[in-house]
């Protein structure tokens, strides 16, 4: 038994994850009593799954979408930010110049070698059209830009610098342009976006099966994926109602009581195991795996990304790695599973980003004005998840003023207030170093170097911080705010970025040797894609739409299997 197959049952009882079984071998596809039949089966109904279903249905395919819960997943809980540029109508209305080449130049740094240059250029070149496609589905954007850099703009502002574009050390030959296109809506607008995607998929003819989890794939004698075994809780039953209620409670409690939330997740899985019934679904053209990443599968995190076990898990119960494990069950290769994005945002309040961040030894390790995922990555990967934000009395007052009166979101203002009130306080840097267990000499040298560059704009900051964001810390008392991963007051959210390796032209899942598995595709966070190296706000959703549409089109075209299979008319 190969390692991928032996790891299929990844401690489902502990993490509440869907149990995945080895593939069902089918010698005679026509002899099987299939419970349902379709051209394309989409597994997971978030942004990627919905985009795939829309494209496949519009191409004339009979599509079934299956979701373990009620659909939406992490996409519906997100901020609804789509990373797009190259000259969208909203960028132009806001008087920002942008081109696909400028977008490519910046994203090449963030994306690295996760995808080829050709794929990244294709994404940038099609970015304007992607926003137009979403608008055609009824999803609204706007050209209003907030006056200050922020992790997430307040209501009324829908276009912003969502990555490191405006940070001087990442500036290239082109002027920076905002590319975070936030869907118009009150609060976190991911739900608004998914509502439109869902309606469009159903209007196109896709049939949706809810509370139905795929537990194994079916393959023929040639290794081609021909169907799947779903386990669905019967409609109209008490178990179905309880499952829906418990799933909702578990996701809501994630923010206040992680242990209780996990207990409810295990009860949710127990309901599935006790009451769900198997249904064999034939997929004549292909299956698209799009049920998200694995941040809620603790066993997978322990194996692949142990540095992030103590981060706040961002997503939903459905982010249990089931799509990745299904792909592996038929020989699919996974990659970059160690890549996790940890979000340590210290702006807003803007005053925080003018302070300095130090490690346990009292040494600075990052430019504080960078995008929060980069700061979080450095903190978790290089400094054991431990860090302190150092402010003086003046910056602390400014930060408290902004937190109280600056019109911030509750999730931005409350941690700022509570963390400031609980900060370690001292009248000298040496005393502050002692209070946090840092080296006094290292802390003093760190502060002197930073203050020197802050007082003289002609000097270079050691980490490339722009002159406008430097402020000398010279107004005691000094404060140390614990921004470590384990902070109960200031959680550090994380999402997984790796997934199944796919053909970049079609989204077909690849074996270890690089050959495509006939009839199997992956999209969104279930697949290696644009967001599998470093994350910037909106890139994951943009990748869901980009890769979902790609897989939907390719599955209908039969890109990874025999083209002789007739295409069904849409039901």
TORZA-978127 format. One record per residue (C-alpha): residue number from 1; x, y, z. Coordinates in steps of 0.05 Angstrom, whole numbers, plus 5000, padded with zeros to 4 digits. Each point is the difference from the previous one (the first is absolute). Example, Ala and Ser with C-alpha at 12.3 -4.5 7.8 and 13.67 -1.06 7.14 Angstrom:
BEGIN
R   k east north   up
R   1 5246  4910 5156
R   2 5027  5069 4987
! end
This chain:
BEGIN
R   k east north   up
R   1 5000  5000 5000
R   2 5029  5068 4980
R   3 5006  5056 5052
R   4 4944  5041 4969
R   5 4950  4942 5007
R   6 5023  4983 5070
R   7 4986  5071 5023
R   8 4928  5003 4974
R   9 4967  4990 5068
R  10 5031  5063 5031
R  11 4972  4995 5070
R  12 4930  5020 4979
R  13 4972  4987 5070
R  14 5047  5053 5030
R  15 4993  5054 4947
R  16 4929  4988 4976
R  17 5026  4989 4930
R  18 4964  4961 4945
R  19 5025  4928 5001
R  20 5031  4983 4932
R  21 5004  4929 4975
R  22 5044  4969 4946
R  23 4972  5004 4930
R  24 4943  4955 4976
R  25 5024  4959 4940
R  26 4948  4992 4946
R  27 5012  4947 4947
R  28 4937  5014 4960
R  29 4974  5071 5006
R  30 4935  4983 4965
R  31 4986  4942 5048
R  32 4999  5044 5062
R  33 4933  5022 5028
R  34 5014  5075 5004
R  35 4953  5040 5044
R  36 5011  5064 4959
R  37 5032  5017 4934
R  38 5033  5064 4976
R  39 5054  5026 4953
R  40 5038  5039 5053
R  41 4999  4989 5075
R  42 5026  5060 5041
R  43 5021  4983 5071
R  44 4996  5061 5044
R  45 4954  5060 4989
R  46 5041  5062 5015
R  47 5027  5052 4952
R  48 5042  4949 4962
R  49 4945  4948 4996
R  50 4947  5051 4980
R  51 5045  5029 4946
R  52 5013  4931 4972
R  53 4926  4982 5001
R  54 4981  5064 4963
R  55 5051  4989 4945
R  56 4984  4926 4992
R  57 4924  5011 5000
R  58 5004  5057 4951
R  59 5040  4955 4954
R  60 4941  4951 4998
R  61 5022  4950 5052
R  62 4955  4966 5051
R  63 5031  5022 5066
R  64 4992  4976 5071
R  65 5031  5039 5057
R  66 5009  4964 5067
R  67 5017  5035 5065
R  68 5010  4970 5069
R  69 4961  5057 5031
R  70 4957  5056 4971
R  71 5048  5029 4950
R  72 5042  5063 5003
R  73 5057  4973 5043
R  74 5058  5047 5014
R  75 4982  5043 4940
R  76 4934  5022 5031
R  77 5034  5016 5066
R  78 5055  5040 4967
R  79 5005  5075 4990
R  80 4978  4993 4928
R  81 5065  5030 4972
R  82 5020  4981 4929
R  83 5071  5016 4979
R  84 4996  5030 4930
R  85 5036  5052 4959
R  86 5029  5016 4933
R  87 4953  5059 4991
R  88 4931  4981 5027
R  89 4944  5050 4992
R  90 5003  5014 5075
R  91 5075  5015 4999
R  92 4989  5048 4943
R  93 4942  5034 5035
R  94 5045  5010 5061
R  95 5053  5031 4953
R  96 5051  4944 5009
R  97 5041  4976 4941
R  98 5012  4925 4997
R  99 5020  4950 4947
R 100 5006  4924 4997
R 101 5075  5008 4997
R 102 5002  5043 5063
R 103 4955  4949 5035
R 104 5044  4943 4978
R 105 5063  5035 5024
R 106 4973  5006 5070
R 107 4966  4932 5004
R 108 5062  4964 4976
R 109 5031  5017 5067
R 110 4940  4975 5039
R 111 4985  4939 4958
R 112 5072  4978 4990
R 113 5008  4936 4961
R 114 4934  4970 5024
R 115 4972  5007 4930
R 116 5035  5011 4934
R 117 5013  5069 4971
R 118 4950  4984 4945
R 119 4944  4984 5049
R 120 5013  5063 5041
R 121 5001  5043 4937
R 122 4934  4967 4978
R 123 4968  5016 5068
R 124 5023  5073 4995
R 125 4978  5007 4928
R 126 4931  4972 5016
R 127 4991  5039 5064
R 128 4958  5056 4971
R 129 4955  4949 4966
R 130 4993  4961 5065
R 131 4973  5060 5036
R 132 4953  5013 4942
R 133 4976  4927 5004
R 134 4985  5007 5074
R 135 4963  5065 4986
R 136 4959  4965 4947
R 137 4979  4950 5054
R 138 4973  5059 5042
R 139 5060  5010 5046
R 140 5013  5074 5012
R 141 5066  5035 5011
R 142 5017  5074 5008
R 143 5056  5050 4990
R 144 5001  5031 5070
R 145 5070  4997 5032
R 146 5015  5010 5075
R 147 5047  5056 5018
R 148 5047  4955 5041
R 149 5030  4931 4992
R 150 4957  4949 5036
R 151 4993  4925 5007
R 152 4926  5004 4980
R 153 4964  5064 4980
R 154 4938  5025 5036
R 155 4931  5000 4968
R 156 4997  5051 4944
R 157 5070  4983 4974
R 158 5009  4944 4950
R 159 5067  5008 4965
R 160 5066  4999 5040
R 161 5073  4980 5003
R 162 4989  4929 5024
R 163 5073  4976 4998
R 164 5069  5031 5000
R 165 4991  5040 4936
R 166 5010  5068 5035
R 167 5059  4978 5043
R 168 5064  5032 4970
R 169 5043  4937 5008
R 170 4953  4963 4953
R 171 4993  5056 4949
R 172 5021  4984 4929
R 173 5002  5040 4937
R 174 4925  5015 5003
R 175 4961  5046 5047
R 176 4960  4961 5052
R 177 4926  4988 4987
R 178 4946  4974 5047
R 179 4976  4931 4978
R 180 4957  4977 5059
R 181 4929  5002 4971
R 182 4953  4991 5059
R 183 4930  4978 4982
R 184 4949  5053 5019
R 185 4961  4981 5061
R 186 4994  5014 5074
R 187 5052  4967 5045
R 188 5042  4943 4974
R 189 4972  4994 4930
R 190 5020  4929 4982
R 191 4929  4977 5013
R 192 4974  5051 4950
R 193 5048  4974 4947
R 194 4982  4927 5012
R 195 4926  5014 4998
R 196 5008  5026 4929
R 197 5045  4942 4980
R 198 4952  4950 5028
R 199 4940  5031 4965
R 200 5038  5001 4934
R 201 5021  4927 5006
R 202 4929  4978 5013
R 203 4972  5045 4946
R 204 5049  4968 4951
R 205 4970  4932 5017
R 206 5046  4971 5053
R 207 4967  4952 5049
R 208 5023  5008 5072
R 209 5005  4944 5051
R 210 5009  5027 5070
R 211 5024  4964 5063
R 212 5033  4950 4953
R 213 5073  4983 5011
R 214 5042  4962 4949
R 215 5037  4944 5037
R 216 5032  4964 4941
R 217 5011  5004 4925
R 218 4984  4947 4949
R 219 5051  4981 4948
R 220 4997  4954 4940
R 221 5051  4948 4979
R 222 5043  5053 4967
R 223 5003  5043 5062
R 224 4953  5053 4973
R 225 4952  5032 5050
R 226 4929  4982 4980
R 227 4959  5018 5061
R 228 4996  5008 5075
R 229 4967  4972 5061
R 230 4963  5055 5038
R 231 4971  4992 5069
R 232 4939  5045 5008
R 233 4955  5010 5060
R 234 4929  4990 4976
R 235 4959  5063 4989
R 236 4944  5015 5049
R 237 5029  4959 5057
R 238 5015  5021 5071
R 239 5073  4981 4988
R 240 5004  5048 4942
R 241 4972  5058 5041
R 242 5047  4984 5058
R 243 5059  4995 4953
R 244 4985  5068 4970
R 245 4992  5032 5069
R 246 5062  4970 5030
R 247 5043  5019 4940
R 248 4978  5072 5006
R 249 5013  5002 5075
R 250 5069  4969 4992
R 251 5022  5052 4950
R 252 4973  5058 5042
R 253 5033  4974 5063
R 254 5068  4997 4966
R 255 5009  5073 5018
R 256 4985  4993 5074
R 257 5011  4928 5024
R 258 5045  4957 4957
R 259 4995  4937 5043
R 260 4924  5001 5003
R 261 4998  5014 4926
R 262 5042  4939 4986
R 263 4956  4956 5044
R 264 4940  5022 4960
R 265 5037  4985 4935
R 266 5012  4929 5024
R 267 4925  4994 5016
R 268 4985  5026 4930
R 269 5044  4946 4970
R 270 4968  4947 5045
R 271 4932  5020 4971
R 272 5026  4990 4930
R 273 5029  4932 5016
R 274 4936  4977 5034
R 275 4947  5028 4953
R 276 5030  5015 4931
R 277 4985  4951 4944
R 278 5045  4982 4942
R 279 4984  5023 4929
R 280 5042  4982 4940
R 281 5004  5056 4950
R 282 5027  4989 4930
R 283 5040  5058 4969
R 284 5007  4988 4926
R 285 5047  5058 4987
R 286 5035  5013 5065
R 287 5001  5017 5074
R 288 5024  5067 5025
R 289 5027  5001 5072
R 290 4989  5069 5030
R 291 4984  4990 5074
R 292 5056  5045 5028
R 293 5064  4991 5039
R 294 5015  4962 5065
R 295 5007  5051 5056
R 296 4947  4963 5040
R 297 5035  4932 4994
R 298 5048  5000 5059
R 299 5033  4935 4979
R 300 5018  5028 4932
R 301 5027  5063 5033
R 302 5042  4959 5047
R 303 5029  4962 4942
R 304 5012  5057 4950
R 305 4999  5067 5037
R 306 5012  4990 5075
R 307 5022  5073 5009
R 308 4927  5020 4993
R 309 4966  4954 5048
R 310 4987  5058 5049
R 311 4974  5050 4949
R 312 4927  5019 4997
R 313 4970  4957 4944
R 314 4967  5043 4948
R 315 4946  4967 4959
R 316 4945  4949 5013
R 317 4992  4928 5022
R 318 5001  4980 4927
R 319 5074  5022 4994
R 320 5020  4929 5022
R 321 5046  4980 4942
R 322 4949  4951 4971
R 323 5012  5023 4928
R 324 5075  4991 5008
R 325 4991  4932 5032
R 326 4952  4978 4945
R 327 5050  5020 4947
R 328 5055  4962 5036
R 329 4955  4939 5005
R 330 5004  4990 4924
R 331 5074  5017 4992
R 332 4997  5075 4998
R 333 5062  5038 5023
R 334 4995  5055 5051
R 335 5050  5057 5009
R 336 5015  5060 5044
R 337 4959  4973 5057
R 338 5049  5033 5047
R 339 4980  5069 4974
R 340 4953  5035 5048
R 341 4982  5073 5002
R 342 4999  5030 5070
R 343 4969  5070 5007
R 344 5033  5046 5050
R 345 4969  5067 4981
R 346 5024  5060 5040
R 347 4966  5053 4957
R 348 4950  5025 5019
R 349 5014  5036 5045
R 350 5050  5034 4955
R 351 5041  5023 5061
R 352 5018  4928 5015
R 353 5036  4993 4933
R 354 5044  5060 5020
R 355 5026  4961 5059
R 356 5049  4941 4996
R 357 4989  4925 5004
R 358 5053  4959 5036
R 359 5011  4926 5013
R 360 5011  4967 5068
R 361 5072  5025 5001
R 362 4980  5072 4988
R 363 5023  5003 4927
R 364 4959  5029 4944
R 365 4987  4952 4942
R 366 4951  5032 4951
R 367 4975  5065 4969
R 368 4939  5015 5042
R 369 4962  5033 4943
R 370 4997  4937 4957
R 371 4937  4960 4987
R 372 4980  4960 5062
R 373 5009  4932 4968
R 374 5073  5014 4987
R 375 5011  5022 5072
R 376 4962  4938 5024
R 377 5042  4955 4955
R 378 5066  5028 5028
R 379 4974  4995 5071
R 380 4976  4928 4994
R 381 5053  4971 4955
R 382 5062  5035 5026
R 383 4985  5021 5071
R 384 4958  4944 5031
R 385 4936  5040 4998
R 386 5025  5049 5053
R 387 5003  5075 4991
R 388 4990  5066 5037
R 389 4976  5067 4973
R 390 5039  5057 5032
R 391 4968  5069 5007
R 392 5014  5063 5039
R 393 4947  5041 5037
R 394 4986  5045 4940
R 395 4987  4943 4951
R 396 4958  4963 5051
R 397 4955  5061 5009
R 398 4993  5008 4925
R 399 4982  4926 4992
R 400 4948  5003 5056
R 401 4969  5062 4969
R 402 4994  4966 4933
R 403 4972  4936 5031
R 404 4947  5039 5038
R 405 4982  5054 4950
R 406 5028  4978 4933
R 407 4939  4963 4974
R 408 5035  4932 4999
R 409 4967  4932 4996
R 410 4989  4967 5068
R 411 5051  4946 4982
R 412 5051  5055 4989
R 413 4984  5046 5058
R 414 4987  4952 5058
R 415 5068  4963 4997
R 416 5035  5068 4994
R 417 4966  5026 5063
R 418 5006  4937 5042
R 419 5072  4986 4979
R 420 5020  5072 5016
R 421 4969  4995 5069
R 422 5036  4935 5015
R 423 5067  5022 4973
R 424 5065  4995 5040
R 425 5021  5070 5022
R 426 5068  5028 5020
R 427 5034  5067 5005
R 428 5062  4977 4963
R 429 5015  4952 4943
R 430 5047  4960 5045
R 431 4944  4991 5052
R 432 4951  4981 4944
R 433 5048  4948 4973
R 434 5004  4970 5069
R 435 4924  4997 5006
R 436 4993  4960 4935
R 437 5062  4957 5010
R 438 5039  5031 4943
R 439 5074  5018 4997
R 440 5007  5073 5024
R 441 5061  5014 4957
R 442 4967  4973 4937
R 443 4936  5039 5014
R 444 5038  5065 5011
R 445 5040  4991 4935
R 446 4935  4984 4963
R 447 4967  5063 5025
R 448 5060  5045 4987
R 449 5007  4975 4928
R 450 4926  5010 4987
R 451 4997  5069 5033
R 452 5061  5023 4960
R 453 4966  4983 4934
R 454 4934  5030 5024
R 455 5032  5067 5017
R 456 5038  5005 4934
R 457 4959  4984 4937
R 458 5064  4997 4960
R 459 5023  4938 5038
R 460 4977  4931 4978
R 461 4959  4960 5048
R 462 5030  4931 5013
R 463 4937  4966 4974
R 464 4979  5048 4946
R 465 4946  5037 5038
R 466 4977  5062 4964
R 467 5018  5068 5031
R 468 4927  5019 5009
R 469 4988  4939 5043
R 470 5059  5009 5047
R 471 4991  5035 5066
R 472 5054  5004 5053
R 473 4981  4966 5065
R 474 5024  5051 5051
R 475 4940  5017 5043
R 476 5000  4955 5061
R 477 4969  4960 5030
R 478 5011  4943 4950
R 479 4951  4945 4987
R 480 5008  4928 4975
R 481 4937  4969 4970
R 482 5001  4924 4994
R 483 4981  4984 4928
R 484 5021  4927 5003
R 485 4961  4943 4968
R 486 4975  4975 5067
R 487 4970  5067 5020
R 488 4928  4988 5023
R 489 4986  5075 4992
R 490 5029  5006 4930
R 491 4990  4936 4960
R 492 5044  4988 4940
R 493 4956  4969 4946
R 494 5027  4950 4950
R 495 4979  4965 4936
R 496 5034  4944 4963
R 497 5027  5014 4930
R 498 5024  4934 4970
R 499 4960  4947 4965
R 500 4998  4951 4943
R 501 5047  5010 4942
R 502 4962  5018 4937
R 503 5012  5011 4926
R 504 5001  5076 4993
R 505 4963  4999 4934
R 506 4941  4958 5023
R 507 5001  4991 5076
R 508 5006  4924 4991
R 509 5030  4966 5061
R 510 5070  4972 4987
R 511 5034  4937 5023
R 512 5069  5003 5030
R 513 5032  4991 4932
R 514 4961  5057 4970
R 515 4947  4961 4962
R 516 4928  5023 5006
R 517 4948  4956 5034
R 518 4944  4991 4950
R 519 4935  5030 5024
R 520 5026  5036 5062
R 521 5011  5075 5010
R 522 5013  5045 5059
R 523 4989  5075 5013
R 524 5005  5052 5055
R 525 5038  4983 5063
R 526 4995  4926 4984
R 527 5051  5012 4945
R 528 5069  5031 4994
R 529 4987  5068 4969
R 530 5013  5074 5000
R 531 4993  5007 5076
R 532 5043  4940 5019
R 533 5064  5039 5015
R 534 4984  5066 5036
R 535 4930  5026 5012
R 536 4974  5070 4988
R 537 4928  5019 5013
R 538 4955  4981 4942
R 539 5050  4954 4965
R 540 4968  4936 5027
R 541 4930  5019 4977
R 542 5027  5023 4933
R 543 5036  4933 4993
R 544 4935  4964 5018
R 545 4964  5034 4944
R 546 5058  4994 4951
R 547 5013  4926 5014
R 548 4927  4982 5009
R 549 4980  5028 4932
R 550 5061  4965 4969
R 551 4981  4932 5028
R 552 4927  5008 4981
R 553 5017  5014 4928
R 554 5053  4945 4996
R 555 4955  4947 5030
R 556 4946  5013 4948
R 557 5052  4998 4945
R 558 5023  4933 5026
R 559 5071  5026 5004
R 560 5025  4941 5042
R 561 4959  4943 4972
R 562 4972  4967 4937
R 563 4963  5052 4959
R 564 4953  4946 4973
R 565 4957  5005 5063
R 566 4936  5036 4978
R 567 4982  5065 5035
R 568 4933  5000 5034
R 569 4952  5057 4990
R 570 4990  5043 5061
R 571 4942  4976 5042
! end
